[in-house]
Amino acid sequence: MEYIPHGVCSRSIHIELDGDTIESVTFIGGCNGNAKGISSLIRGMNVDEAISRLGGITCGDRRTSCPDQLARALVEAKKLGTG
């Protein structure tokens, strides 16, 4: 699934799920090292656990962040039943 984030530096988030398990996440744009770190940490994690941990995180004075946008993308992926 491809998700277009809003209010952050990254331009796109690509998500692959296997059922309720996160197989891979790739950010296009944004802070390269942080995006790679987030992607590595959540690989193999349950979708609901990742949403719970990442949702609501802010970046500076923004109301959102790349982790928060990833949580929103995962919510969308669950609704679609695809990754």
LUMGU-177579 format. One record per residue (C-alpha): residue in one letter; residue number from 1; x negated, y negated, z negated. Coordinates in Angstrom, 3 decimals, m for minus. Layout:
BEGIN
<site aa="A" i="NUM" c1="X" c2="Y" c3="Z"/>
...
//
This chain:
BEGIN
<site aa="M" i="1" c1="0.000" c2="0.000" c3="0.000"/>
<site aa="E" i="2" c1="m1.203" c2="m3.486" c3="0.802"/>
<site aa="Y" i="3" c1="m0.211" c2="m6.293" c3="m1.599"/>
<site aa="I" i="4" c1="m0.720" c2="m10.021" c3="m0.997"/>
<site aa="P" i="5" c1="m1.487" c2="m11.663" c3="m4.351"/>
<site aa="H" i="6" c1="m0.371" c2="m15.191" c3="m5.257"/>
<site aa="G" i="7" c1="m2.182" c2="m17.848" c3="m7.274"/>
<site aa="V" i="8" c1="m5.585" c2="m16.117" c3="m7.324"/>
<site aa="C" i="9" c1="m8.768" c2="m16.047" c3="m5.266"/>
<site aa="S" i="10" c1="m8.315" c2="m12.543" c3="m3.856"/>
<site aa="R" i="11" c1="m6.447" c2="m12.404" c3="m0.550"/>
<site aa="S" i="12" c1="m5.288" c2="m8.796" c3="m0.561"/>
<site aa="I" i="13" c1="m5.132" c2="m5.725" c3="m2.801"/>
<site aa="H" i="14" c1="m5.097" c2="m2.227" c3="m1.284"/>
<site aa="I" i="15" c1="m3.732" c2="0.496" c3="m3.573"/>
<site aa="E" i="16" c1="m3.667" c2="4.274" c3="m3.144"/>
<site aa="L" i="17" c1="m1.637" c2="6.362" c3="m5.573"/>
<site aa="D" i="18" c1="m1.211" c2="10.088" c3="m6.069"/>
<site aa="G" i="19" c1="2.166" c2="10.232" c3="m7.747"/>
<site aa="D" i="20" c1="1.763" c2="8.162" c3="m10.925"/>
<site aa="T" i="21" c1="m2.034" c2="8.252" c3="m10.833"/>
<site aa="I" i="22" c1="m4.192" c2="5.492" c3="m9.346"/>
<site aa="E" i="23" c1="m6.517" c2="6.991" c3="m6.732"/>
<site aa="S" i="24" c1="m8.186" c2="3.756" c3="m5.599"/>
<site aa="V" i="25" c1="m7.864" c2="m0.027" c3="m5.626"/>
<site aa="T" i="26" c1="m9.723" c2="m2.408" c3="m3.318"/>
<site aa="F" i="27" c1="m9.624" c2="m6.199" c3="m3.595"/>
<site aa="I" i="28" c1="m10.326" c2="m8.382" c3="m0.566"/>
<site aa="G" i="29" c1="m11.793" c2="m11.699" c3="m1.666"/>
<site aa="G" i="30" c1="m12.068" c2="m12.952" c3="m5.216"/>
<site aa="C" i="31" c1="m14.879" c2="m12.225" c3="m7.661"/>
<site aa="N" i="32" c1="m16.587" c2="m9.215" c3="m6.122"/>
<site aa="G" i="33" c1="m18.176" c2="m7.784" c3="m9.263"/>
<site aa="N" i="34" c1="m15.064" c2="m8.213" c3="m11.409"/>
<site aa="A" i="35" c1="m12.853" c2="m6.680" c3="m8.724"/>
<site aa="K" i="36" c1="m15.179" c2="m3.676" c3="m8.405"/>
<site aa="G" i="37" c1="m15.243" c2="m3.303" c3="m12.186"/>
<site aa="I" i="38" c1="m11.446" c2="m3.376" c3="m12.507"/>
<site aa="S" i="39" c1="m11.106" c2="m0.914" c3="m9.635"/>
<site aa="S" i="40" c1="m13.580" c2="1.488" c3="m11.215"/>
<site aa="L" i="41" c1="m12.012" c2="1.291" c3="m14.678"/>
<site aa="I" i="42" c1="m8.470" c2="2.066" c3="m13.542"/>
<site aa="R" i="43" c1="m9.318" c2="4.878" c3="m11.102"/>
<site aa="G" i="44" c1="m7.562" c2="7.988" c3="m12.410"/>
<site aa="M" i="45" c1="m5.377" c2="5.961" c3="m14.797"/>
<site aa="N" i="46" c1="m1.622" c2="6.358" c3="m15.049"/>
<site aa="V" i="47" c1="0.223" c2="3.529" c3="m13.246"/>
<site aa="D" i="48" c1="2.313" c2="2.595" c3="m16.294"/>
<site aa="E" i="49" c1="m0.783" c2="2.427" c3="m18.501"/>
<site aa="A" i="50" c1="m2.530" c2="0.113" c3="m16.025"/>
<site aa="I" i="51" c1="0.548" c2="m2.138" c3="m15.771"/>
<site aa="S" i="52" c1="0.721" c2="m2.323" c3="m19.579"/>
<site aa="R" i="53" c1="m2.968" c2="m3.181" c3="m19.936"/>
<site aa="L" i="54" c1="m3.308" c2="m5.656" c3="m17.030"/>
<site aa="G" i="55" c1="0.034" c2="m7.442" c3="m16.932"/>
<site aa="G" i="56" c1="0.021" c2="m10.980" c3="m18.311"/>
<site aa="I" i="57" c1="m3.746" c2="m11.580" c3="m18.166"/>
<site aa="T" i="58" c1="m4.520" c2="m15.156" c3="m17.127"/>
<site aa="C" i="59" c1="m7.569" c2="m16.708" c3="m15.455"/>
<site aa="G" i="60" c1="m8.644" c2="m20.143" c3="m16.669"/>
<site aa="D" i="61" c1="m5.658" c2="m22.483" c3="m16.578"/>
<site aa="R" i="62" c1="m3.770" c2="m20.284" c3="m14.092"/>
<site aa="R" i="63" c1="m0.661" c2="m18.398" c3="m15.190"/>
<site aa="T" i="64" c1="m1.959" c2="m15.255" c3="m13.477"/>
<site aa="S" i="65" c1="m5.193" c2="m13.456" c3="m12.598"/>
<site aa="C" i="66" c1="m6.392" c2="m10.713" c3="m10.282"/>
<site aa="P" i="67" c1="m5.696" c2="m8.076" c3="m12.982"/>
<site aa="D" i="68" c1="m2.181" c2="m9.511" c3="m13.486"/>
<site aa="Q" i="69" c1="m1.592" c2="m9.505" c3="m9.728"/>
<site aa="L" i="70" c1="m2.758" c2="m5.885" c3="m9.616"/>
<site aa="A" i="71" c1="m0.203" c2="m5.039" c3="m12.314"/>
<site aa="R" i="72" c1="2.493" c2="m6.721" c3="m10.208"/>
<site aa="A" i="73" c1="1.323" c2="m4.782" c3="m7.149"/>
<site aa="L" i="74" c1="1.547" c2="m1.535" c3="m9.102"/>
<site aa="V" i="75" c1="5.119" c2="m2.377" c3="m10.123"/>
<site aa="E" i="76" c1="5.942" c2="m2.867" c3="m6.435"/>
<site aa="A" i="77" c1="4.212" c2="0.389" c3="m5.502"/>
<site aa="K" i="78" c1="6.282" c2="2.255" c3="m8.105"/>
<site aa="K" i="79" c1="9.487" c2="0.748" c3="m6.700"/>
<site aa="L" i="80" c1="8.494" c2="1.854" c3="m3.215"/>
<site aa="G" i="81" c1="7.385" c2="5.267" c3="m4.419"/>
<site aa="T" i="82" c1="4.188" c2="4.931" c3="m2.426"/>
<site aa="G" i="83" c1="0.632" c2="3.763" c3="m2.748"/>
//
